[in-house]
Amino acid sequence: MFLLLCQKVTHVVLRQFVRHESETTTSLVLERSLNRVQLLGRVGQDPVLRQVEGKNPVTIFSLATNEMWRSGDSEVYQMGDVSQKTTWHRISVFRPGLRDVAYQYVKKGSRIYLEGKIDYGEYMDKNNVRRQATTIIAGKTRNIPPLLTKSELLEKQPVPNF
């Protein structure tokens, strides 16, 4: 009896993680998934701290990443051979400690590295039209200090990592 009860409880718990169940309830296939993003770029605007009534506060800012490629067939590098595309990402920081540090230390033009996940959501705009939004939910960020000369490095205060 105890063994049958344990099997039923295990089945209920595992069912939460199951993507596919075979016809027999004793055979379960577990699947894992991954939603992970890594970005390195420059901040496009100073962060804004927002709080909607009844929801957790969030720090929001934009981040630009660049993709560069050679457009010419020449083996000799020339300045006109390089093409570039900039992609803008909307970054949202919900984690309480990280949210506050990002709001305080991230500034327009800062070069940062972040890890997070992609979130596709919908919202209603001012005209009551349903819009779609893609957001990167930051889980970890790190300030990337600028390249400095040795004398500048000795004069400069350390940049905080968060």
DSSP file with accessible surface (Angstrom, degrees, kcal/mol):
  #  RESIDUE AA STRUCTURE BP1 BP2  ACC     N-H-->O    O-->H-N    N-H-->O    O-->H-N    TCO  KAPPA ALPHA  PHI   PSI    X-CA   Y-CA   Z-CA
    1    1 A M     >        0   0  193      0, 0.0     4,-2.1     0, 0.0     5,-0.2   0.000 360.0 360.0 360.0 -46.9    0.0    0.0    0.0
    2    2 A F  H  >  +     0   0  155      1,-0.2     4,-2.4     2,-0.2     5,-0.2   0.906 360.0  51.4 -61.1 -42.4    2.8    2.4    1.0
    3    3 A L  H  > S+     0   0  122      2,-0.2     4,-2.2     1,-0.2    -1,-0.2   0.912 109.2  50.3 -62.2 -41.1    4.7    1.6   -2.3
    4    4 A L  H  > S+     0   0   89      2,-0.2     4,-2.1     1,-0.2    -1,-0.2   0.918 110.5  49.8 -64.5 -40.8    1.5    2.3   -4.4
    5    5 A L  H  X S+     0   0  103     -4,-2.1     4,-2.4     1,-0.2     5,-0.2   0.923 109.9  50.7 -64.2 -42.6    1.0    5.7   -2.6
    6    6 A C  H  X S+     0   0   44     -4,-2.4     4,-2.7     1,-0.2     5,-0.2   0.904 109.1  51.7 -63.1 -39.8    4.7    6.7   -3.2
    7    7 A Q  H  X S+     0   0  112     -4,-2.2     4,-2.4     2,-0.2    -1,-0.2   0.910 110.4  48.1 -63.9 -40.8    4.3    5.8   -6.9
    8    8 A K  H  X S+     0   0  128     -4,-2.1     4,-2.2     2,-0.2    -2,-0.2   0.927 113.2  47.1 -66.4 -43.3    1.2    8.0   -7.2
    9    9 A V  H  X S+     0   0   80     -4,-2.4     4,-2.5     2,-0.2     5,-0.2   0.936 113.0  49.4 -63.7 -44.4    2.8   10.9   -5.4
   10   10 A T  H  X S+     0   0   76     -4,-2.7     4,-3.0     1,-0.2     5,-0.3   0.917 109.9  51.8 -60.6 -42.1    6.0   10.6   -7.6
   11   11 A H  H  X S+     0   0   41     -4,-2.4     4,-2.0    -5,-0.2    -1,-0.2   0.923 110.3  48.2 -61.4 -43.7    3.8   10.5  -10.7
   12   12 A V  H  X S+     0   0   91     -4,-2.2     4,-0.7     2,-0.2    -2,-0.2   0.929 114.8  45.4 -63.9 -44.0    2.0   13.7   -9.7
   13   13 A V  H >< S+     0   0   71     -4,-2.5     3,-1.1     1,-0.2     4,-0.4   0.946 115.1  46.4 -65.0 -48.9    5.3   15.5   -8.9
   14   14 A L  H >X S+     0   0   54     -4,-3.0     3,-1.8     1,-0.2     4,-0.5   0.840  99.0  70.4 -64.9 -30.1    7.0   14.3  -12.1
   15   15 A R  H >< S+     0   0  140     -4,-2.0     3,-0.8    -5,-0.3    -1,-0.2   0.816  89.1  63.6 -58.4 -28.8    4.0   15.2  -14.2
   16   16 A Q  T << S+     0   0  146     -3,-1.1    -1,-0.3    -4,-0.7    -2,-0.2   0.800 110.5  37.9 -64.4 -26.5    4.8   18.9  -13.6
   17   17 A F  T <4 S+     0   0  131     -3,-1.8    14,-0.8    -4,-0.4     2,-0.4   0.348  93.2 110.3-105.8   3.0    8.1   18.4  -15.5
   18   18 A V  E <<  +A   30   0A  29     -3,-0.8    12,-0.2    -4,-0.5     3,-0.1  -0.670  34.8 175.5 -90.0 132.4    6.9   16.1  -18.2
   19   19 A R  E    S+     0   0A 198     10,-0.9     2,-0.4    -2,-0.4    -1,-0.2   0.726  77.0  26.2 -96.0 -33.5    6.6   17.2  -21.8
   20   20 A H  E     -A   29   0A 104      9,-0.9     9,-1.4    11,-0.0     2,-0.4  -0.996  62.7-167.4-137.5 131.9    5.6   13.8  -23.1
   21   21 A E  E     -A   28   0A  57     -2,-0.4     7,-0.2     7,-0.2     4,-0.1  -0.972  19.1-136.3-116.0 133.9    3.8   10.8  -21.5
   22   22 A S        -     0   0   36      5,-1.4     5,-0.1    -2,-0.4     7,-0.0  -0.277  36.4 -95.0 -77.0 175.2    3.7    7.5  -23.1
   23   23 A E  S    S+     0   0  203      2,-0.1     2,-0.5     3,-0.0    -1,-0.1   0.818 113.4  66.6 -64.7 -28.1    0.5    5.4  -23.2
   24   24 A T  S >  S-     0   0   82      1,-0.1     3,-1.3     3,-0.1    -2,-0.3  -0.792  81.0-142.1 -94.7 133.3    1.6    3.6  -20.1
   25   25 A T  T 3  S+     0   0   89     -2,-0.5    -1,-0.1     1,-0.2    -2,-0.1   0.622  94.7  68.2 -71.4 -10.3    1.8    5.8  -17.0
   26   26 A T  T 3  S+     0   0  130      1,-0.1     2,-0.6     2,-0.0    -1,-0.2   0.664  89.9  69.2 -83.1 -14.4    4.9    4.0  -15.8
   27   27 A S    <   +     0   0   58     -3,-1.3    -5,-1.4    -5,-0.1     2,-0.4  -0.899  63.4 173.2-111.4 111.3    7.1    5.3  -18.6
   28   28 A L  E     -A   21   0A  44     -2,-0.6     2,-0.5    -7,-0.2    -7,-0.2  -0.922  21.1-151.0-117.9 143.0    7.8    9.1  -18.4
   29   29 A V  E     -A   20   0A  66     -9,-1.4    -9,-0.9    -2,-0.4   -10,-0.9  -0.955  14.0-155.3-113.7 118.3   10.2   11.1  -20.6
   30   30 A L  E     -A   18   0A 102     -2,-0.5     2,-0.4   -12,-0.2   -12,-0.1  -0.779   9.7-168.5 -94.5 137.2   11.7   14.2  -18.9
   31   31 A E        -     0   0  106    -14,-0.8     2,-0.3    -2,-0.4    -2,-0.0  -0.958   5.8-157.9-123.2 144.2   12.8   17.1  -21.1
   32   32 A R        -     0   0  247     -2,-0.4     2,-0.3   -13,-0.0   -15,-0.0  -0.826   9.4-164.9-112.7 157.0   14.9   20.1  -20.1
   33   33 A S        -     0   0  123     -2,-0.3     2,-0.4     2,-0.0    -2,-0.0  -0.893   8.0-143.7-136.7 168.7   15.0   23.4  -21.9
   34   34 A L        +     0   0  144     -2,-0.3     2,-0.4     2,-0.0    83,-0.0  -0.995  15.0 177.9-140.6 129.4   17.2   26.4  -21.9
   35   35 A N        +     0   0   83     -2,-0.4     2,-0.4     2,-0.0    -2,-0.0  -0.883  31.4 147.2-128.6  95.9   16.4   30.1  -22.3
   36   36 A R        -     0   0  142     -2,-0.4     2,-0.4    81,-0.1    81,-0.2  -0.998  23.9-174.4-141.4 137.5   19.7   32.0  -21.9
   37   37 A V  E     -B  116   0B  20     79,-2.7    79,-2.2    -2,-0.4     2,-0.4  -0.980   5.8-166.9-131.4 139.9   21.2   35.2  -23.4
   38   38 A Q  E     +B  115   0B 113     -2,-0.4     2,-0.4    77,-0.2    77,-0.2  -0.998  15.4 179.7-125.3 126.7   24.6   36.7  -23.1
   39   39 A L  E     -B  114   0B  22     75,-2.5    75,-2.6    -2,-0.4     2,-0.4  -0.975  16.4-173.9-129.5 143.7   25.1   40.3  -24.3
   40   40 A L  E     +B  113   0B  82     -2,-0.4     2,-0.3    73,-0.2    73,-0.2  -0.986  40.6 104.0-132.9 118.0   28.1   42.6  -24.3
   41   41 A G  E     -B  112   0B   8     71,-2.3    71,-2.5    -2,-0.4     2,-0.4  -0.925  63.9 -67.0-168.0-165.9   27.4   46.2  -25.4
   42   42 A R  E     -BC 111  64B 130     22,-1.8    22,-3.1    -2,-0.3     2,-0.3  -0.874  43.9-114.3-111.4 140.5   26.9   49.8  -24.6
   43   43 A V  E     - C   0  63B   4     67,-2.5    66,-2.9    -2,-0.4    20,-0.3  -0.514  21.7-163.1 -72.5 132.0   24.0   51.3  -22.6
   44   44 A G        +     0   0   18     18,-2.4     2,-0.3    -2,-0.3    19,-0.1   0.665  68.8  14.5 -93.3 -20.2   21.8   53.6  -24.7
   45   45 A Q  S    S-     0   0   84     17,-0.7    17,-0.3    62,-0.1    -1,-0.2  -0.990  87.3 -91.5-150.6 153.0   20.0   55.4  -22.0
   46   46 A D        -     0   0   88     -2,-0.3    61,-0.2     1,-0.1    57,-0.1  -0.405  59.5 -95.5 -61.4 142.3   20.3   56.0  -18.2
   47   47 A P        -     0   0   12      0, 0.0     2,-0.4     0, 0.0    14,-0.2  -0.234  34.4-148.6 -61.9 149.6   18.2   53.3  -16.4
   48   48 A V  E     -D   60   0B  59     12,-2.5    12,-2.8    -3,-0.1     2,-0.6  -0.968   5.1-143.4-119.3 133.9   14.7   54.1  -15.3
   49   49 A L  E     -D   59   0B  75     -2,-0.4     2,-0.4    10,-0.2    10,-0.2  -0.890  26.6-179.1 -99.5 119.9   13.2   52.6  -12.1
   50   50 A R  E     -D   58   0B 127      8,-3.1     8,-2.8    -2,-0.6     2,-0.4  -0.923  15.7-174.2-121.4 147.4    9.5   51.8  -12.6
   51   51 A Q        -     0   0  135     -2,-0.4     2,-0.4     6,-0.2     5,-0.1  -0.944   8.7-159.9-141.1 117.3    6.9   50.4  -10.3
   52   52 A V    >   -     0   0   93      4,-0.4     3,-2.5    -2,-0.4    -2,-0.0  -0.770  43.0 -89.2 -91.8 140.6    3.4   49.6  -11.5
   53   53 A E  T 3  S+     0   0  193     -2,-0.4     3,-0.1     1,-0.3    -1,-0.1  -0.205 112.8  10.8 -53.6 129.2    0.8   49.3   -8.7
   54   54 A G  T 3  S+     0   0   84      1,-0.3     2,-0.3    -3,-0.0    -1,-0.3   0.474 113.7  92.7  82.6   0.9    0.6   45.8   -7.4
   55   55 A K  S <  S-     0   0  146     -3,-2.5    -1,-0.3     1,-0.0     0, 0.0  -0.848  82.6 -92.4-123.9 163.8    3.8   44.6   -9.2
   56   56 A N        -     0   0  125     -2,-0.3    -4,-0.4     1,-0.1    -6,-0.1  -0.419  47.9-103.1 -70.5 146.8    7.5   44.4   -8.3
   57   57 A P        -     0   0   25      0, 0.0     2,-0.3     0, 0.0    -6,-0.2  -0.306  39.7-163.3 -66.5 155.9    9.7   47.4   -9.2
   58   58 A V  E     -D   50   0B  19     -8,-2.8    -8,-3.1    41,-0.1     2,-0.5  -0.998  17.8-139.1-144.0 140.3   11.9   47.0  -12.3
   59   59 A T  E     -DE  49  93B   0     34,-2.1    34,-2.5    -2,-0.3     2,-0.4  -0.905  28.0-169.2 -98.0 129.8   14.9   48.8  -13.6
   60   60 A I  E     +DE  48  92B   9    -12,-2.8   -12,-2.5    -2,-0.5     2,-0.3  -0.963  16.9 147.2-124.7 136.7   14.8   49.3  -17.4
   61   61 A F  E     - E   0  91B   2     30,-1.9    30,-3.2    -2,-0.4     2,-0.3  -0.959  39.0-111.6-154.1 169.3   17.4   50.4  -19.9
   62   62 A S  E     - E   0  90B  23    -17,-0.3   -18,-2.4    -2,-0.3   -17,-0.7  -0.813  22.6-161.4-107.0 151.1   18.5   49.8  -23.5
   63   63 A L  E     -CE  43  89B   0     26,-2.3    26,-2.6    -2,-0.3     2,-0.5  -0.999   6.7-148.6-134.2 131.0   21.6   48.1  -24.6
   64   64 A A  E     -CE  42  88B  11    -22,-3.1   -22,-1.8    -2,-0.4     2,-0.3  -0.860  12.6-174.0-101.6 132.8   23.2   48.3  -28.1
   65   65 A T  E     - E   0  87B  26     22,-2.5    22,-2.9    -2,-0.5     2,-0.4  -0.932  12.8-145.2-119.5 149.5   25.2   45.4  -29.6
   66   66 A N  E     - E   0  86B  90     -2,-0.3     2,-0.5    20,-0.2    20,-0.2  -0.924   8.1-161.6-118.8 142.3   27.1   45.6  -32.9
   67   67 A E  E     - E   0  85B 111     18,-2.7    18,-2.5    -2,-0.4     2,-0.4  -0.984  16.5-172.4-118.2 128.0   27.6   43.0  -35.5
   68   68 A M  E     + E   0  84B 120     -2,-0.5     2,-0.3    16,-0.2    16,-0.2  -0.947   8.6 166.7-125.2 144.5   30.5   43.7  -38.0
   69   69 A W  E     - E   0  83B 113     14,-2.2    14,-3.3    -2,-0.4     2,-0.4  -0.984  38.8-104.6-151.0 156.3   31.5   42.0  -41.1
   70   70 A R  E     - E   0  82B 124     -2,-0.3    12,-0.3    12,-0.2    11,-0.1  -0.705  26.7-173.4 -82.4 131.4   33.8   42.5  -44.1
   71   71 A S        +     0   0   65     10,-4.8     2,-0.2    -2,-0.4    11,-0.1   0.599  58.0  77.6-102.3 -11.1   31.8   43.3  -47.2
   72   72 A G        -     0   0   22      9,-0.6    -2,-0.0     6,-0.1     9,-0.0  -0.574  69.0-139.9 -99.2 161.8   34.7   43.3  -49.8
   73   73 A D        +     0   0  166     -2,-0.2    -1,-0.1     2,-0.0     2,-0.0   0.522  67.6 115.2 -91.9  -7.9   36.4   40.4  -51.4
   74   74 A S        -     0   0   45      1,-0.1     4,-0.1     2,-0.1    -2,-0.1  -0.325  60.3-148.6 -66.4 142.1   39.8   42.0  -51.2
   75   75 A E  S    S+     0   0  186      2,-0.1     2,-0.5    -2,-0.0    -1,-0.1   0.624  81.6  82.6 -84.0 -13.2   42.4   40.3  -49.0
   76   76 A V  S    S-     0   0  102      1,-0.0     2,-0.2     0, 0.0    -2,-0.1  -0.816  89.3-120.9 -92.6 125.8   43.9   43.7  -48.1
   77   77 A Y        +     0   0  139     -2,-0.5     2,-0.3     3,-0.0    -2,-0.1  -0.451  35.2 176.5 -70.1 130.8   41.9   45.4  -45.4
   78   78 A Q    >   -     0   0  111     -2,-0.2     3,-1.8    -4,-0.1     4,-0.3  -0.983  38.5-120.7-131.1 149.0   40.4   48.8  -46.3
   79   79 A M  G >  S+     0   0  154     -2,-0.3     3,-1.2     1,-0.3    -1,-0.1   0.858 111.0  56.6 -58.7 -35.9   38.2   50.9  -44.0
   80   80 A G  G 3  S+     0   0   68      1,-0.2    -1,-0.3    -3,-0.0    -9,-0.0   0.609  91.5  74.0 -74.8  -8.0   35.3   50.9  -46.5
   81   81 A D  G <  S+     0   0   21     -3,-1.8   -10,-4.8   -10,-0.1    -9,-0.6   0.587  78.2  87.7 -80.7 -10.9   35.2   47.1  -46.5
   82   82 A V  E <   -E   70   0B  50     -3,-1.2     2,-0.3    -4,-0.3   -12,-0.2  -0.793  56.4-170.0 -98.2 127.4   33.6   46.8  -43.0
   83   83 A S  E     -E   69   0B  40    -14,-3.3   -14,-2.2    -2,-0.5     2,-0.4  -0.829   5.9-163.1-109.7 155.0   29.9   46.9  -42.6
   84   84 A Q  E     -E   68   0B 107     -2,-0.3     2,-0.4   -16,-0.2   -16,-0.2  -0.995  11.8-167.3-142.1 142.5   28.1   47.2  -39.2
   85   85 A K  E     -E   67   0B 113    -18,-2.5   -18,-2.7    -2,-0.4     2,-0.5  -0.999  12.2-152.2-128.8 131.4   24.6   46.6  -37.8
   86   86 A T  E     -E   66   0B  61     -2,-0.4     2,-0.4   -20,-0.2   -20,-0.2  -0.885   7.8-164.6-103.7 132.9   23.5   47.8  -34.4
   87   87 A T  E     -E   65   0B  49    -22,-2.9   -22,-2.5    -2,-0.5     2,-0.4  -0.965   9.4-146.3-117.0 131.8   20.7   45.9  -32.6
   88   88 A W  E     -E   64   0B 154     -2,-0.4     2,-0.4   -24,-0.2   -24,-0.2  -0.832  13.0-165.3-100.3 135.1   19.0   47.5  -29.6
   89   89 A H  E     -E   63   0B  40    -26,-2.6   -26,-2.3    -2,-0.4     2,-0.6  -0.952  17.5-135.1-120.2 138.1   17.8   45.4  -26.7
   90   90 A R  E     -E   62   0B 107     44,-0.4    46,-3.0    -2,-0.4     2,-0.5  -0.817  26.2-159.6 -90.6 122.9   15.3   46.3  -23.9
   91   91 A I  E     -Ef  61 136B   0    -30,-3.2   -30,-1.9    -2,-0.6     2,-0.4  -0.898   9.7-171.7-109.6 131.4   16.8   45.2  -20.6
   92   92 A S  E     -Ef  60 137B   6     44,-2.8    46,-2.6    -2,-0.5     2,-0.5  -0.985   5.0-164.0-122.3 133.2   14.6   44.6  -17.5
   93   93 A V  E     +E   59   0B   0    -34,-2.5   -34,-2.1    -2,-0.4    46,-0.1  -0.960  19.8 160.2-120.7 112.9   16.2   43.9  -14.0
   94   94 A F        +     0   0   84     -2,-0.5    -1,-0.1    44,-0.5    45,-0.1   0.726  39.5 106.6-101.5 -31.0   13.8   42.5  -11.4
   95   95 A R  S  > S-     0   0  141     43,-0.4     4,-3.7     1,-0.1     5,-0.3  -0.333  72.5-130.7 -56.9 125.2   16.1   40.9   -8.8
   96   96 A P  H  > S+     0   0   82      0, 0.0     4,-1.7     0, 0.0     5,-0.2   0.878  99.9  37.0 -50.7 -53.3   16.0   43.3   -5.8
   97   97 A G  H  > S+     0   0   51      1,-0.2     4,-2.0     2,-0.2     5,-0.2   0.952 122.5  43.9 -66.5 -46.0   19.8   43.7   -5.2
   98   98 A L  H  > S+     0   0   11      1,-0.2     4,-2.8     2,-0.2     5,-0.3   0.896 110.1  57.0 -65.9 -38.4   20.8   43.7   -8.8
   99   99 A R  H  X S+     0   0   27     -4,-3.7     4,-2.1     1,-0.2    -1,-0.2   0.930 110.2  43.4 -58.9 -46.0   17.9   46.1   -9.7
  100  100 A D  H  X S+     0   0   78     -4,-1.7     4,-2.0    -5,-0.3    -1,-0.2   0.899 114.8  48.1 -71.0 -40.5   19.0   48.7   -7.3
  101  101 A V  H  X S+     0   0   44     -4,-2.0     4,-3.0     2,-0.2     5,-0.5   0.915 111.5  50.8 -67.0 -41.5   22.7   48.5   -8.2
  102  102 A A  H  X S+     0   0    0     -4,-2.8     4,-1.8     1,-0.2    -2,-0.2   0.927 110.6  49.6 -61.9 -41.8   21.9   48.6  -11.9
  103  103 A Y  H  < S+     0   0  108     -4,-2.1    -1,-0.2    -5,-0.3    -2,-0.2   0.900 117.2  41.2 -63.8 -37.7   19.8   51.7  -11.3
  104  104 A Q  H  < S+     0   0  113     -4,-2.0    -2,-0.2    -5,-0.1    -1,-0.2   0.896 127.5  24.7 -78.9 -40.9   22.6   53.4   -9.3
  105  105 A Y  H  < S+     0   0   99     -4,-3.0     2,-0.4    -5,-0.1    -3,-0.2   0.725  94.5  90.6-104.8 -26.1   25.7   52.5  -11.3
  106  106 A V     <  +     0   0    1     -4,-1.8     2,-0.3    -5,-0.5     6,-0.0  -0.631  55.4 176.6 -76.0 129.2   24.7   51.8  -15.0
  107  107 A K    >   -     0   0   99     -2,-0.4     3,-2.5   -61,-0.2   -64,-0.3  -0.919  40.5 -78.1-130.6 158.6   24.9   55.0  -17.0
  108  108 A K  T 3  S+     0   0  147     -2,-0.3   -64,-0.2     1,-0.3     3,-0.1  -0.272 119.8  21.7 -54.5 131.7   24.4   55.9  -20.6
  109  109 A G  T 3  S+     0   0   35    -66,-2.9    -1,-0.3     1,-0.3   -65,-0.1   0.229  88.8 138.5  91.3 -14.1   27.5   54.9  -22.6
  110  110 A S    <   -     0   0   26     -3,-2.5   -67,-2.5   -68,-0.1     2,-0.6  -0.345  52.2-132.1 -62.3 144.3   28.7   52.3  -20.0
  111  111 A R  E     +B   42   0B  98     33,-0.5    33,-2.8   -69,-0.2     2,-0.3  -0.887  37.7 170.7 -98.9 119.9   30.0   49.1  -21.5
  112  112 A I  E     -BG  41 143B   0    -71,-2.5   -71,-2.3    -2,-0.6     2,-0.4  -0.930  30.4-146.1-132.9 156.1   28.4   46.1  -19.7
  113  113 A Y  E     +BG  40 142B  56     29,-2.7    29,-2.7    -2,-0.3     2,-0.3  -0.946  27.4 177.4-112.9 136.6   28.1   42.3  -20.0
  114  114 A L  E     -BG  39 141B   0    -75,-2.6   -75,-2.5    -2,-0.4     2,-0.4  -0.992  21.0-155.6-142.0 154.3   24.9   40.7  -18.9
  115  115 A E  E     +BG  38 140B  35     25,-3.0    24,-3.3    -2,-0.3    25,-2.1  -0.961  38.4 116.2-121.5 143.6   23.4   37.3  -18.7
  116  116 A G  E     -BG  37 138B  14    -79,-2.2   -79,-2.7    -2,-0.4     2,-0.3  -0.878  52.7 -82.4-172.1-154.7   19.7   36.7  -18.7
  117  117 A K  E     - G   0 137B 107     20,-1.8    20,-3.1    -2,-0.3     2,-0.4  -0.947  34.1-109.5-136.6 156.7   16.7   35.2  -20.5
  118  118 A I  E     - G   0 136B  47     -2,-0.3     2,-0.4    18,-0.2    18,-0.2  -0.691  30.3-169.1 -86.9 137.3   14.4   36.3  -23.4
  119  119 A D  E     - G   0 135B  76     16,-2.9    16,-2.8    -2,-0.4     2,-0.6  -0.995   8.3-161.6-128.5 126.3   10.9   37.1  -22.5
  120  120 A Y  E     + G   0 134B 165     -2,-0.4     2,-0.3    14,-0.2    14,-0.2  -0.942  27.9 160.9-105.8 119.7    8.1   37.7  -25.1
  121  121 A G  E     - G   0 133B  27     12,-2.9    12,-2.8    -2,-0.6     2,-0.3  -0.803  30.8-133.4-134.0 173.8    5.2   39.5  -23.7
  122  122 A E  E     + G   0 132B 108     -2,-0.3     2,-0.3    10,-0.2    10,-0.2  -0.941  21.6 172.9-127.2 152.3    2.1   41.6  -24.7
  123  123 A Y  E     - G   0 131B 122      8,-2.2     8,-3.3    -2,-0.3     2,-0.5  -0.963  32.7-112.2-150.0 165.0    0.8   44.8  -23.3
  124  124 A M  E     - G   0 130B  96     -2,-0.3     6,-0.2     6,-0.2    -2,-0.0  -0.895  32.8-145.7-101.9 127.4   -2.0   47.3  -24.1
  125  125 A D    >   -     0   0   33      4,-2.5     3,-2.0    -2,-0.5    -1,-0.0  -0.131  37.9 -83.1 -81.5-175.5   -0.8   50.7  -25.3
  126  126 A K  T 3  S+     0   0  207      1,-0.3    -1,-0.1     2,-0.1    -2,-0.0   0.800 130.8  52.6 -59.6 -30.6   -2.4   54.1  -24.6
  127  127 A N  T 3  S-     0   0  130      2,-0.1    -1,-0.3     1,-0.0     3,-0.1   0.202 120.4-108.1 -92.2  15.7   -4.8   53.6  -27.5
  128  128 A N  S <  S+     0   0  121     -3,-2.0     2,-0.5     1,-0.2    -2,-0.1   0.818  72.4 144.1  62.0  33.8   -5.9   50.2  -26.1
  129  129 A V        -     0   0   65      0, 0.0    -4,-2.5     0, 0.0     2,-0.3  -0.897  54.3-118.6-103.5 132.9   -4.0   48.4  -28.9
  130  130 A R  E     - G   0 124B 164     -2,-0.5     2,-0.3    -6,-0.2    -6,-0.2  -0.540  37.3-174.4 -73.5 126.9   -2.4   45.1  -28.1
  131  131 A R  E     - G   0 123B 119     -8,-3.3    -8,-2.2    -2,-0.3     2,-0.4  -0.891  18.8-133.3-120.9 153.5    1.4   45.3  -28.7
  132  132 A Q  E     - G   0 122B 162     -2,-0.3     2,-0.4   -10,-0.2   -10,-0.2  -0.840  21.6-170.5-105.2 145.2    4.2   42.7  -28.5
  133  133 A A  E     - G   0 121B  27    -12,-2.8   -12,-2.9    -2,-0.4     2,-0.5  -1.000  14.4-153.1-138.2 136.1    7.4   43.3  -26.7
  134  134 A T  E     + G   0 120B  82     -2,-0.4   -44,-0.4   -14,-0.2     2,-0.4  -0.944  24.8 176.7-107.0 126.7   10.7   41.4  -26.5
  135  135 A T  E     - G   0 119B  14    -16,-2.8   -16,-2.9    -2,-0.5     2,-0.6  -0.967  29.4-135.6-131.5 145.3   12.7   41.9  -23.3
  136  136 A I  E     -fG  91 118B  12    -46,-3.0   -44,-2.8    -2,-0.4     2,-0.8  -0.914  19.4-149.4 -97.3 119.3   15.9   40.5  -21.9
  137  137 A I  E     -fG  92 117B  31    -20,-3.1   -20,-1.8    -2,-0.6     2,-0.2  -0.824  19.8-137.9 -89.7 109.6   15.4   39.7  -18.2
  138  138 A A  E     + G   0 116B   4    -46,-2.6   -44,-0.5    -2,-0.8   -43,-0.4  -0.496  32.4 168.8 -73.9 135.1   18.8   40.3  -16.6
  139  139 A G  E    S+     0   0B  29    -24,-3.3     2,-0.3     1,-0.4   -23,-0.2   0.614  72.7  11.5-112.4 -27.4   20.0   37.7  -14.1
  140  140 A K  E     - G   0 115B 114    -25,-2.1   -25,-3.0     2,-0.0    -1,-0.4  -0.981  65.5-178.1-152.8 136.3   23.6   38.8  -13.8
  141  141 A T  E     - G   0 114B   3     21,-0.3     2,-0.3    -2,-0.3   -27,-0.2  -0.940   6.3-165.9-133.0 160.9   25.5   41.9  -15.0
  142  142 A R  E     - G   0 113B 132    -29,-2.7   -29,-2.7    -2,-0.3     2,-0.3  -0.968  21.7-127.5-149.2 130.1   29.1   43.1  -15.0
  143  143 A N  E     - G   0 112B  13     -2,-0.3   -31,-0.2    17,-0.2    16,-0.1  -0.584  19.8-147.3 -73.1 134.4   30.5   46.5  -15.6
  144  144 A I        -     0   0   45    -33,-2.8   -33,-0.5    -2,-0.3    -1,-0.0  -0.912  16.6-136.9-104.7 110.5   33.3   46.4  -18.2
  145  145 A P        -     0   0   74      0, 0.0     3,-0.1     0, 0.0   -35,-0.0  -0.354  25.8-104.6 -66.5 148.5   35.9   49.1  -17.4
  146  146 A P        -     0   0   74      0, 0.0     2,-0.4     0, 0.0   -36,-0.0  -0.290  40.4 -92.9 -67.4 158.4   37.2   51.1  -20.3
  147  147 A L        -     0   0  176      1,-0.0     2,-0.3     6,-0.0     0, 0.0  -0.588  54.4-174.5 -72.4 128.8   40.7   50.5  -21.6
  148  148 A L        -     0   0   58     -2,-0.4     2,-0.1    -3,-0.1    -1,-0.0  -0.892  26.5-112.0-125.9 156.4   43.1   52.9  -19.9
  149  149 A T     >  -     0   0   76     -2,-0.3     4,-2.6     1,-0.1     5,-0.2  -0.362  42.9-101.9 -75.2 167.4   46.7   53.8  -20.1
  150  150 A K  H  > S+     0   0  172      1,-0.2     4,-1.8     2,-0.2     5,-0.2   0.914 123.2  48.3 -60.9 -41.2   48.9   52.8  -17.2
  151  151 A S  H  > S+     0   0   71      1,-0.2     4,-1.4     2,-0.2    -1,-0.2   0.908 112.3  48.9 -68.7 -38.0   48.9   56.4  -15.7
  152  152 A E  H  > S+     0   0   90      1,-0.2     4,-1.9     2,-0.2    -1,-0.2   0.900 108.7  54.5 -65.4 -37.8   45.1   56.6  -16.1
  153  153 A L  H  < S+     0   0  115     -4,-2.6    -1,-0.2     1,-0.2    -2,-0.2   0.890 106.8  50.2 -63.6 -38.9   44.8   53.3  -14.4
  154  154 A L  H  < S+     0   0  144     -4,-1.8    -1,-0.2     1,-0.2    -2,-0.2   0.842 115.1  43.7 -69.6 -30.4   46.8   54.4  -11.4
  155  155 A E  H  < S+     0   0  158     -4,-1.4    -2,-0.2    -5,-0.2    -1,-0.2   0.768  97.5  91.6 -83.5 -27.0   44.7   57.6  -11.0
  156  156 A K  S  < S-     0   0  106     -4,-1.9     3,-0.1    -5,-0.1    -4,-0.0  -0.436  73.4-125.6 -81.7 143.5   41.3   56.0  -11.5
  157  157 A Q        -     0   0  158     -2,-0.2    -1,-0.1     1,-0.1    -2,-0.1  -0.485  43.5 -91.1 -74.5 150.6   39.0   54.6   -8.8
  158  158 A P        -     0   0  114      0, 0.0    -1,-0.1     0, 0.0    -5,-0.0  -0.371  36.5-124.3 -65.4 143.8   37.9   51.0   -9.2
  159  159 A V        -     0   0   46     -3,-0.1     2,-0.1   -16,-0.1   -16,-0.1  -0.785  30.2-118.0 -87.4 128.3   34.6   50.4  -11.1
  160  160 A P        -     0   0   55      0, 0.0     2,-0.4     0, 0.0   -17,-0.2  -0.409  21.0-145.2 -69.9 142.6   32.1   48.4   -9.1
  161  161 A N              0   0   84    -19,-0.1   -19,-0.1    -2,-0.1   -17,-0.0  -0.833 360.0 360.0-100.7 145.6   31.0   45.0  -10.4
  162  162 A F              0   0   42     -2,-0.4   -21,-0.3   -21,-0.2   -64,-0.1  -0.912 360.0 360.0-140.9 360.0   27.5   43.9   -9.8
